[in-house]
Amino acid sequence: MGGSSFRTQDVDEARQEIDARYYANFMDVIERRQRPFVARFDTVDLGEVVIGDLACGADVRMRFGELGAFHVNAPLSGTMEMRQGGRAPVVATATEAVVLDPSGDTCLDRWSGDCRTVSVKIGAAALHDRLEQLLGRPPRGALAFEPTLDISRGPGLSWARFARQVAREALAGDSLAHHELVARPLQEALLNGLLLAAEHPWREELAHPAEPLRPAPVKRAMDAVRERPEHPFTTTELAGLARVGVRRLQESFREYVGMSPMAYVREVRLERVHEELRAAGPGELSVSEVAWRWGFAHHGRFAAQYRTRFGESPSQTLRRSAG
């Protein structure tokens, strides 16, 4: 964890810095004669969250491939014209940020020379885990955001301001923001804030929770599963960890989680398999070894459960990540 202030007039050096702090990329200047290329990158690494105050001085374009992380570009001035996957192009401005997904080839067609942007990278697994913890159950379906976020008012403006404040504080020399006891809560607050500010299928549920807080025994069992989902849990063992009887745990899970304890174990394991397959490089692993590692011994049953959960087969996820 730490901060970096980087300055250069060399495009290749700028590309390498973006590679080191964010993603592998190709960068070239569109028009040098109007404005000189002078990159100014101030970045802060909080672990699963990277925040940058970035500007290039001249108009540039960039290509990234798949990001593998969620990403928000919130300009303070100027514009950023972006495309991702087969979706329609979007433009980030000082009033509307762009929210990018982990998957889909990403192109920045024009980063205007007058554009200074707050650029936030958010680890996909960390954000999925945070959503699960806030919901108290694994979300059914993939986490996908609307491509734009209003940062002129309301929660979007508040989140963008908070991200800038965190970056400024972390860059201020010997800051407490770099201490783990402070950095972790800041990271959690940024994740919580994005989930409350940006549009996604569970936003209303998070903003206006309808169900009561889960009792301590349920939370103890859920925490144990999330900590070691590959462990061969039984309902009896989970009841022991929750410090209640088996019947009481089963009834509480149905009431407060909407599924049985072992169904919850399966949902968490499926999410971990999905994350690992999406992050895999070409030839790194096979579906069967990942399924086995996360406790799925029956391949046919696992494949059916995976398709029901994510809308595609595990091999399709793996091919898409390695493509």
DAJOFEN-V424884 format. One record per backbone hydrogen bond with DSSP energy under -1.0 kcal/mol. NH is the residue of the N-H (numbers start at 1). CO is the residue of the C=O. Records with the same first field share a line. If there is no record, write none. Layout:
# DAJOFEN-V424884
NH->CO ; CO
This chain:
# DAJOFEN-V424884
2->45
4->43
6->41
8->39
14->10
15->11
16->12
17->13
18->14
19->15
20->16
21->17
22->18
26->63
28->61
30->59
38->56
39->8
40->55
41->6
42->53
43->4
44->51
45->2
46->49
48->46
50->121
51->44
52->119
53->42
54->117
55->40
58->56
60->111
61->28
62->108
63->26
64->106
68->102
70->122
71->100
72->120
73->98
74->118
76->116
77->116
80->92
81->110
82->90
83->107
85->105
87->84
90->82
92->80
93->96
97->149
98->73
99->147
100->71
106->65
107->83
108->62
109->81
110->81
111->60
112->79
115->112
117->54
118->74
119->52
120->72
121->50
122->70
123->48
127->123
128->124
129->125
130->126
131->127
132->128
133->129
134->130
135->131
136->132
146->199
149->97
151->95
157->153
158->154
159->155
160->156
161->157
162->158
163->159
164->160
165->161
166->162
167->163
168->164
169->165
170->166
171->167
172->169
173->171
175->173
178->175
179->176
182->179
183->179
184->180
186->182
187->183
188->184
189->185
190->186
191->187
192->188
193->189
194->190
195->191
196->192
197->193
198->194
203->200
206->202
207->203
208->204
219->215
220->216
221->217
222->218
223->219
224->220
225->221
226->222
227->223
228->224
231->228
233->231
238->234
239->235
240->236
241->237
242->238
244->239
249->245
250->246
251->247
252->248
253->249
254->250
255->251
256->252
257->253
258->253
264->260
265->261
266->262
267->263
268->264
269->265
270->266
271->267
272->268
273->269
274->270
275->271
276->272
277->273
278->274
279->275
284->281
290->286
291->287
292->288
293->289
294->290
295->292
296->291
302->298
303->299
304->300
305->301
306->302
307->303
308->304
309->305
310->306
311->307
317->313
318->314
319->315
320->316
321->317
322->318
